[in-house]
Amino acid sequence: MESLEDTLRYPMEDDDWTTTVLIGGVLSLLSFLVVPVILVYGYLVQAVRERADGATQPPAFEDWGELLVDGLKAWVISIVYMLVPLVVFGVTVGGSLFAIATGTRAGAGAGLAGLFGGLVISFVLSLVFGYVATAAIIHFACTGNLGAGFDFGTLRTLVLSPEYATPWLVSIALFIAVNVVVNLLNVIPFIGSLVAVLLSPFATFYVLVVATDLWAGGYNAALDERDEPESVGTATA
């Protein structure tokens, strides 16, 4: 993995990086319209693919049709993997709220316990399945094949490799850090909160581009590590 300083500067390797971040930030800001967030997914796919292939700078927003198609495929992959935590959340939290709504002391006690337990379980499952979903999207991005997102043999190698896990953890730490820094602006009444809301999508998208560098490097390192023994065995034979 590159030095953290080089990784953080990766989005700036493109001369028009400010335009890319502005477009990505605006799309992220409009993500409630669904199509913009699919385009961001498409950009993520393109950025990971090109970086894994050896590109030295992130791509620009250009082929919008391809971004939409790739983004839709990546979005479908993420939805499939996140179905389990979503179902668990719906069943546990929904059942707990129903128990609380009965109005009885026993129902309220059981409901609160179930609500806390359901939230904890759902959170843990979201982390686990989110980790795998990210690996699946990266594998799809690097192969261009939607089925690669469900190639469980390769995905098992990928998610269990420290070469991939470490960059993923670094990316999560960066996402958390940038959100903490941006949210510190909320201590300034009104103006601070407004700036935080407007700045957050742009800062998060910048970190997303940084993450594509981390993920692509981790993907290549993890699968190269897997192929190494086979190459040695072939040479020996």
ABEGO torsion letter per residue (X at the ends): XBBAAAAAAAAAABAAAAAAAAAAAAAAAAAAAGAAAAAAAAAAAAAAAAAAAGBABBBBBABAAAAAAAAAAAAAAAAAAAAAAAAAAAAAAAAAAAAAAAGBAAAAAAAAAAAAAAAAAAAAAAAAAAAAAAAAAAAAAAAGBAAAAABAAAAAAAAABAAAAAAAAAAAAAAAAAAAAAAAAAABBGAAAAAAAAAAAAAAAAAAAAAAAAAAAAAAAAAAAAAAAAAAAAAAX
